Amino acid sequence: MFSETVELKGHIIDSLTLPKVLDRILAGGGRFDIEKMTVGQGRTDPSYARIRVTAATSEALANILSDIRKHGAMPIEEQDALLVRAPKDGVFPEGFYATTNLETFVRLEGQWVEVQGTEMDSGIVVEAVGGKRKPRWRAKTVRFASLRKCDRVVVGHAGVRVVPVERERESEREIFQFMGSSISSEKPKGLLIREIAAEIKAAHAQRGKVLVVAGPAVVHTGAGEHLARIIEAGYVDVLFAGNALAVHDIEFAIFHTSLGVLLEKGDLAKFGHEHHLRAINKIRALGSIEKAVRRGVLTSGVMYACVTKRVPYVLAGSIRDDGPLPGVITDVMAAQDAMRKRLKGVRIALLIATTLHSIATGNLLPASVKTICVDINPAVVTKLTDRGSFQSLGLVTDTEPFLRELAANLLP
């Protein structure tokens, strides 16, 4: 049998971290023995547990230790992180540490250094800054495309510590625990939407940013006007979308149709199937969405609200796009970088009716960002959480009633 002693610190009981760790040990085929346990007596007092983990093989033990690290279980015998040079541009060394979306630290020369740019599915690059005699260490997450030959990369799990997201205290809002149950269309949507609006107002009051990621269904369902009102009221700080949302939003503003359908009547407009192409052509002729607003061609809608309220937006293109509109980023890596630069300060992310953009954004967000996924299809929320965005909370409902009610709760 092979064994290792780990420790857990913090609010490990009321956040359910301790039972999660014990469950993961058993699920990995191991056994545990709690050697020491100290329970915090006050609400702010941390607890402590020292656990002996045992497995039949060294490989099984390594897998268990790797699994429970994401919940903050660290070996007592600490050691510095192992650094290996990248063999070539865009290629990590074998066995490189693959990051999660949790706050992460690496141990370098006996000191724990926070890893900058928390993001999942990346590596960690370490560099020395300052004088040669006594350098200061800096660590950051790096994607494949940004890795350069000879960068010092963290390999293995030794010397890496993650900080699990703890459950909110009772004195704080509890909506995110309630929503965090199994994904279902039978939750009381009115209550949830009121609580989401309260969270957005609280973030706004504390100068935290609210990110909205929206798909074209926002326009197709007639919900664009509600999102535009929320933007105009100042409750949206950043918008992520694709070419399609902007195209059909502009189509509706100019022709009163979306995909050629007159939304007020539900009838197909004559030659309506051409409207989105003509909308693209108008904007391309003017040179940008901003110029269309300044010249009075675009006078309403989501994109109009973003321009007039100076809300930054990132439009990331796809292979199926028509046009695309000016300003749409067609290089996917460049689009990732543009999105990444807009995430600083985001406290709430609202992902509405867009599978691919929701998952892409979830991959970029740290677990500390409260993430709400709204979609008529429960599989979208499931896919998002399956890909690592475990902090994502789901509301299964149609887009238009959700945004209509959210606007009603946010606006006077």
C-alpha positions as a printed NumPy array, in Angstrom:
array([[  0.   ,   0.   ,   0.   ],
       [  1.109,   3.563,  -0.748],
       [  0.135,   6.54 ,   1.385],
       [  0.511,  10.304,   1.734],
       [ -0.637,  12.738,   4.425],
       [ -2.543,  15.824,   3.317],
       [ -4.08 ,  18.752,   5.162],
       [ -7.117,  20.945,   4.672],
       [ -7.5  ,  24.437,   6.089],
       [-10.266,  27.025,   6.113],
       [-14.055,  26.771,   6.243],
       [-13.898,  23.144,   5.205],
       [-17.001,  21.99 ,   7.068],
       [-19.75 ,  24.482,   6.273],
       [-18.474,  24.758,   2.695],
       [-18.698,  20.938,   2.444],
       [-15.062,  20.784,   1.314],
       [-14.13 ,  18.038,   3.796],
       [-16.85 ,  15.575,   2.729],
       [-16.051,  16.291,  -0.926],
       [-12.395,  15.385,  -0.349],
       [-13.261,  12.192,   1.533],
       [-15.697,  11.21 ,  -1.212],
       [-13.088,  11.77 ,  -3.929],
       [-10.596,   9.59 ,  -2.037],
       [-13.087,   6.734,  -1.933],
       [-14.141,   7.268,  -5.541],
       [-10.493,   6.945,  -6.557],
       [-10.263,   3.556,  -4.901],
       [ -8.362,   4.798,  -1.857],
       [ -8.892,   4.854,   1.896],
       [ -8.578,   7.675,   4.397],
       [ -7.736,   8.073,   8.056],
       [ -8.407,  11.428,   9.748],
       [ -5.365,  11.808,  11.983],
       [ -6.241,  15.223,  13.382],
       [ -9.33 ,  17.401,  13.293],
       [ -9.856,  20.916,  14.666],
       [-13.233,  22.571,  14.237],
       [-13.512,  26.353,  14.281],
       [-15.811,  27.51 ,  17.082],
       [-16.802,  30.905,  15.658],
       [-18.334,  31.859,  12.324],
       [-15.045,  33.262,  11.088],
       [-12.788,  30.642,  12.667],
       [-11.113,  28.242,  10.223],
       [-11.083,  24.476,  10.688],
       [ -8.249,  22.042,  10.081],
       [ -7.988,  18.382,   9.087],
       [ -4.954,  16.143,   8.612],
       [ -5.797,  13.09 ,   6.512],
       [ -3.769,  10.02 ,   5.704],
       [ -4.606,   8.857,   2.151],
       [ -3.838,   5.263,   1.197],
       [ -4.081,   3.485,  -2.172],
       [ -3.055,   0.12 ,  -3.596],
       [ -0.627,   1.528,  -6.181],
       [  1.525,   4.606,  -6.486],
       [ -0.336,   5.548,  -9.656],
       [ -3.717,   5.345,  -7.915],
       [ -2.386,   7.455,  -5.04 ],
       [ -1.03 ,  10.061,  -7.48 ],
       [ -4.404,  10.251,  -9.22 ],
       [ -6.237,  10.712,  -5.921],
       [ -3.838,  13.418,  -4.75 ],
       [ -4.2  ,  15.213,  -8.061],
       [ -7.998,  15.03 ,  -7.796],
       [ -8.275,  16.335,  -4.236],
       [ -5.823,  19.181,  -4.806],
       [ -8.567,  21.106,  -6.585],
       [-10.419,  21.13 ,  -3.252],
       [ -7.381,  22.474,  -1.403],
       [ -5.966,  19.221,   0.02 ],
       [ -2.193,  19.686,   0.115],
       [  0.585,  17.25 ,   1.083],
       [  2.155,  18.174,   4.405],
       [  5.654,  17.609,   3.092],
       [  5.818,  20.701,   0.924],
       [  8.344,  21.077,  -1.869],
       [  9.093,  23.65 ,  -4.508],
       [  7.438,  23.416,  -7.898],
       [  9.417,  21.625, -10.596],
       [ 10.295,  23.897, -13.525],
       [ 11.13 ,  22.588, -17.003],
       [ 11.956,  24.622, -20.098],
       [  9.457,  24.574, -22.982],
       [ 11.007,  22.582, -25.871],
       [  9.6  ,  24.867, -28.596],
       [  7.081,  27.625, -29.216],
       [  3.555,  26.488, -28.365],
       [  4.638,  23.157, -26.834],
       [  4.583,  22.486, -23.089],
       [  6.979,  19.983, -21.493],
       [  5.53 ,  16.526, -20.853],
       [  3.6  ,  16.354, -17.599],
       [  3.019,  20.123, -17.373],
       [  0.556,  21.273, -14.727],
       [ -2.823,  21.924, -16.393],
       [ -4.529,  24.799, -14.626],
       [ -8.07 ,  25.008, -13.262],
       [-10.234,  28.111, -12.837],
       [ -9.417,  28.239,  -9.117],
       [ -7.071,  30.699,  -7.442],
       [ -3.625,  29.064,  -7.672],
       [ -0.24 ,  29.443,  -5.972],
       [  3.141,  27.875,  -6.77 ],
       [  5.972,  27.348,  -4.284],
       [  9.267,  28.851,  -5.422],
       [ 12.349,  28.904,  -3.194],
       [ 10.164,  28.263,  -0.165],
       [  7.717,  31.079,  -0.934],
       [  4.15 ,  30.751,  -2.217],
       [  3.653,  32.943,  -5.294],
       [  0.173,  33.704,  -6.624],
       [ -0.386,  32.729, -10.253],
       [ -1.68 ,  35.704, -12.225],
       [ -4.533,  35.383, -14.719],
       [ -6.591,  32.539, -13.283],
       [ -7.85 ,  30.466, -16.206],
       [ -8.5  ,  26.8  , -16.87 ],
       [ -6.793,  24.628, -19.503],
       [ -3.523,  26.529, -19.471],
       [  0.014,  26.015, -18.183],
       [  1.97 ,  28.026, -15.615],
       [  5.066,  29.929, -16.67 ],
       [  7.479,  31.238, -14.045],
       [  9.949,  34.043, -14.572],
       [ 12.434,  35.884, -12.391],
       [ 12.131,  39.655, -12.196],
       [ 14.427,  42.136, -10.524],
       [ 18.113,  41.716,  -9.709],
       [ 20.144,  38.622, -10.567],
       [ 21.49 ,  38.163,  -7.03 ],
       [ 18.051,  38.056,  -5.412],
       [ 15.347,  37.789,  -8.049],
       [ 11.654,  38.057,  -7.339],
       [  9.476,  35.351,  -8.822],
       [  6.393,  35.92 , -10.948],
       [  4.007,  33.229, -12.175],
       [  1.238,  33.477, -14.761],
       [ -1.093,  31.251, -16.732],
       [ -0.145,  30.844, -20.375],
       [ -2.071,  29.299, -23.26 ],
       [ -0.434,  27.173, -25.942],
       [ -0.339,  30.009, -28.474],
       [  1.491,  32.356, -26.084],
       [  4.126,  29.873, -24.894],
       [  7.672,  30.494, -26.106],
       [ 10.627,  28.172, -26.344],
       [ 12.679,  28.02 , -23.123],
       [  9.897,  29.48 , -20.956],
       [ 10.094,  27.903, -17.489],
       [  6.968,  25.797, -17.056],
       [  5.594,  24.178, -13.897],
       [  5.567,  20.388, -14.311],
       [  3.62 ,  17.986, -12.084],
       [  1.496,  18.825,  -9.057],
       [  4.202,  19.228,  -6.442],
       [  4.517,  22.777,  -5.186],
       [  1.119,  23.809,  -6.544],
       [ -1.74 ,  24.888,  -4.294],
       [ -5.271,  25.813,  -5.279],
       [ -7.841,  27.63 ,  -3.154],
       [-11.32 ,  26.08 ,  -3.412],
       [-14.337,  28.33 ,  -3.689],
       [-16.114,  28.31 ,  -0.346],
       [-19.852,  28.405,   0.071],
       [-21.197,  31.848,   0.957],
       [-21.944,  32.653,   4.566],
       [-25.533,  32.651,   5.773],
       [-25.443,  36.402,   6.146],
       [-24.758,  36.734,   2.446],
       [-27.176,  36.09 ,  -0.395],
       [-28.041,  32.408,  -0.726],
       [-29.511,  32.424,  -4.229],
       [-26.431,  30.779,  -5.693],
       [-26.671,  27.8  ,  -3.376],
       [-30.362,  27.419,  -4.222],
       [-29.768,  27.643,  -7.952],
       [-26.859,  25.256,  -7.659],
       [-29.138,  22.248,  -7.279],
       [-29.945,  19.906, -10.152],
       [-30.766,  21.637, -13.42 ],
       [-34.523,  21.825, -13.79 ],
       [-37.195,  23.87 , -15.529],
       [-39.379,  23.668, -12.418],
       [-37.589,  26.203, -10.255],
       [-39.495,  29.345,  -9.151],
       [-38.223,  31.639, -11.886],
       [-39.772,  34.819, -10.532],
       [-37.907,  34.483,  -7.233],
       [-34.658,  33.55 ,  -8.948],
       [-34.819,  36.461, -11.374],
       [-35.493,  38.902,  -8.537],
       [-32.466,  37.566,  -6.697],
       [-30.306,  37.755,  -9.84 ],
       [-31.371,  41.388, -10.254],
       [-30.418,  42.021,  -6.617],
       [-26.988,  40.454,  -7.209],
       [-26.449,  42.651, -10.269],
       [-27.453,  45.76 ,  -8.323],
       [-25.105,  44.81 ,  -5.486],
       [-22.205,  44.265,  -7.9  ],
       [-23.007,  47.565,  -9.608],
       [-23.077,  49.427,  -6.273],
       [-19.661,  47.999,  -5.381],
       [-18.245,  48.878,  -8.821],
       [-17.977,  45.267,  -9.863],
       [-18.523,  44.647, -13.543],
       [-21.378,  42.693, -15.109],
       [-20.634,  40.732, -18.275],
       [-23.4  ,  39.653, -20.643],
       [-22.756,  36.929, -23.211],
       [-25.665,  36.75 , -25.631],
       [-26.702,  34.725, -28.664],
       [-28.935,  35.726, -31.61 ],
       [-31.966,  34.113, -29.931],
       [-32.073,  37.259, -27.797],
       [-33.181,  39.086, -30.944],
       [-35.184,  36.243, -32.532],
       [-37.392,  35.951, -29.427],
       [-38.049,  39.68 , -29.234],
       [-35.895,  40.115, -26.115],
       [-33.428,  42.544, -27.692],
       [-35.361,  45.574, -26.488],
       [-35.162,  44.349, -22.885],
       [-31.392,  43.818, -23.081],
       [-31.006,  47.243, -24.697],
       [-32.923,  48.842, -21.812],
       [-30.718,  47.086, -19.257],
       [-27.607,  48.335, -21.071],
       [-28.978,  51.873, -21.276],
       [-29.672,  51.786, -17.529],
       [-25.966,  51.119, -16.903],
       [-26.203,  47.554, -15.604],
       [-24.031,  45.98 , -18.314],
       [-20.311,  46.724, -18.423],
       [-19.131,  44.321, -21.127],
       [-20.878,  42.427, -23.952],
       [-19.572,  39.279, -25.64 ],
       [-21.383,  37.977, -28.693],
       [-20.928,  36.668, -32.198],
       [-21.55 ,  38.165, -35.595],
       [-25.119,  36.815, -35.582],
       [-26.385,  38.748, -32.543],
       [-25.13 ,  42.042, -33.949],
       [-26.403,  41.281, -37.47 ],
       [-29.942,  40.405, -36.435],
       [-30.055,  43.21 , -33.876],
       [-29.175,  45.682, -36.63 ],
       [-31.577,  43.938, -39.041],
       [-34.394,  44.438, -36.535],
       [-33.449,  48.078, -35.942],
       [-33.525,  48.848, -39.687],
       [-36.151,  46.468, -41.114],
       [-38.143,  45.419, -37.988],
       [-37.418,  41.783, -38.816],
       [-35.177,  39.032, -37.448],
       [-34.299,  36.258, -39.895],
       [-36.831,  37.943, -42.153],
       [-39.708,  37.551, -39.679],
       [-41.698,  40.609, -38.593],
       [-41.444,  40.106, -34.841],
       [-44.517,  42.177, -33.972],
       [-46.755,  40.178, -36.326],
       [-44.939,  36.866, -36.656],
       [-45.262,  37.029, -40.45 ],
       [-42.475,  36.573, -42.962],
       [-41.706,  39.892, -44.635],
       [-41.552,  40.085, -48.408],
       [-37.943,  39.355, -49.383],
       [-37.296,  39.179, -45.654],
       [-34.681,  36.467, -46.125],
       [-32.474,  39.175, -47.644],
       [-32.785,  41.649, -44.778],
       [-29.837,  40.439, -42.699],
       [-27.591,  40.616, -45.782],
       [-28.752,  44.137, -46.562],
       [-28.148,  45.124, -42.941],
       [-24.592,  43.792, -43.139],
       [-24.049,  45.64 , -46.401],
       [-25.214,  48.956, -44.928],
       [-22.793,  48.707, -42.016],
       [-19.921,  47.551, -44.226],
       [-20.54 ,  50.523, -46.521],
       [-20.342,  52.903, -43.56 ],
       [-17.233,  51.211, -42.166],
       [-18.34 ,  50.364, -38.606],
       [-21.26 ,  50.029, -36.235],
       [-20.113,  53.209, -34.472],
       [-20.279,  55.206, -37.729],
       [-23.766,  53.853, -38.376],
       [-24.843,  55.231, -34.993],
       [-23.165,  58.602, -35.535],
       [-24.78 ,  59.023, -38.977],
       [-28.25 ,  58.129, -37.741],
       [-28.546,  54.881, -39.692],
       [-28.665,  52.785, -36.515],
       [-30.985,  54.357, -33.934],
       [-32.054,  51.52 , -31.641],
       [-31.204,  48.062, -30.389],
       [-28.51 ,  46.313, -28.392],
       [-25.541,  47.484, -30.46 ],
       [-26.891,  51.037, -30.521],
       [-27.146,  50.975, -26.723],
       [-23.57 ,  49.671, -26.411],
       [-22.218,  52.456, -28.621],
       [-24.179,  55.278, -26.994],
       [-23.457,  54.074, -23.442],
       [-19.806,  53.31 , -24.314],
       [-20.11 ,  49.687, -23.268],
       [-17.171,  47.737, -24.738],
       [-18.09 ,  44.659, -26.754],
       [-16.247,  41.777, -28.371],
       [-17.783,  40.129, -31.423],
       [-16.131,  36.777, -32.102],
       [-16.817,  35.3  , -35.525],
       [-17.436,  31.718, -36.632],
       [-17.103,  29.739, -39.84 ],
       [-20.82 ,  30.093, -40.635],
       [-20.945,  33.899, -40.493],
       [-22.348,  36.044, -43.281],
       [-20.362,  39.2  , -43.916],
       [-19.092,  39.527, -41.301],
       [-19.818,  42.952, -39.874],
       [-16.895,  45.356, -39.459],
       [-15.344,  44.832, -36.029],
       [-16.044,  41.097, -35.883],
       [-12.837,  39.272, -34.948],
       [-12.445,  36.283, -37.249],
       [ -9.161,  35.01 , -35.793],
       [-10.305,  32.818, -32.891],
       [ -7.087,  33.249, -30.908],
       [ -7.262,  37.02 , -31.323],
       [-10.905,  36.871, -30.21 ],
       [ -9.888,  34.926, -27.1  ],
       [ -7.278,  37.54 , -26.258],
       [ -9.77 ,  40.376, -26.786],
       [-12.278,  38.67 , -24.48 ],
       [ -9.607,  37.937, -21.902],
       [ -8.603,  41.61 , -21.736],
       [-12.175,  42.63 , -20.912],
       [-12.61 ,  40.273, -17.941],
       [-10.742,  42.289, -15.333],
       [-13.123,  43.325, -12.581],
       [-16.032,  41.153, -13.75 ],
       [-18.02 ,  39.844, -10.788],
       [-21.113,  38.488, -12.522],
       [-21.343,  36.81 , -15.928],
       [-24.779,  36.34 , -17.467],
       [-24.687,  33.805, -20.313],
       [-27.879,  33.914, -22.369],
       [-28.915,  31.528, -25.152],
       [-25.542,  30.782, -26.704],
       [-23.894,  27.397, -26.271],
       [-20.479,  27.954, -27.831],
       [-19.924,  31.492, -26.551],
       [-21.044,  30.43 , -23.067],
       [-18.558,  27.572, -22.949],
       [-15.796,  29.733, -24.428],
       [-16.397,  32.428, -21.83 ],
       [-16.657,  29.878, -19.031],
       [-13.206,  28.605, -19.984],
       [-11.788,  32.1  , -19.475],
       [-13.486,  32.951, -16.187],
       [-12.05 ,  32.279, -12.728],
       [-14.309,  30.311, -10.399],
       [-14.764,  33.393,  -8.222],
       [-17.001,  35.007, -10.873],
       [-20.682,  34.291, -10.274],
       [-21.811,  32.76 , -13.54 ],
       [-25.453,  32.363, -14.53 ],
       [-26.393,  30.394, -17.628],
       [-29.884,  30.979, -19.018],
       [-31.13 ,  28.742, -21.803],
       [-34.278,  26.937, -22.887],
       [-32.153,  23.817, -23.321],
       [-30.883,  22.306, -20.031],
       [-28.123,  20.509, -21.957],
       [-26.357,  23.853, -22.46 ],
       [-25.902,  24.324, -18.706],
       [-24.854,  20.698, -18.344],
       [-22.242,  21.046, -21.08 ],
       [-20.864,  24.164, -19.446],
       [-20.417,  22.516, -16.043],
       [-19.052,  19.325, -17.622],
       [-16.265,  21.35 , -19.194],
       [-15.022,  22.612, -15.859],
       [-17.097,  25.725, -15.118],
       [-18.518,  24.076, -12.004],
       [-19.446,  27.464, -10.527],
       [-22.009,  27.975, -13.316],
       [-25.614,  28.059, -12.195],
       [-28.485,  27.288, -14.508],
       [-31.925,  28.658, -15.178],
       [-33.946,  26.786, -17.786],
       [-36.329,  29.236, -19.417],
       [-36.984,  31.084, -22.644],
       [-34.921,  34.19 , -23.286],
       [-37.666,  36.781, -23.73 ],
       [-39.572,  36.272, -20.463],
       [-36.295,  36.065, -18.559],
       [-34.928,  39.355, -19.888],
       [-38.336,  41.041, -19.668],
       [-38.638,  40.182, -15.993],
       [-34.982,  40.951, -15.269],
       [-35.433,  44.409, -16.813],
       [-38.58 ,  44.945, -14.758],
       [-36.662,  44.147, -11.57 ],
       [-33.641,  46.263, -12.466],
       [-35.36 ,  49.365, -13.843],
       [-37.617,  51.767, -11.972]])
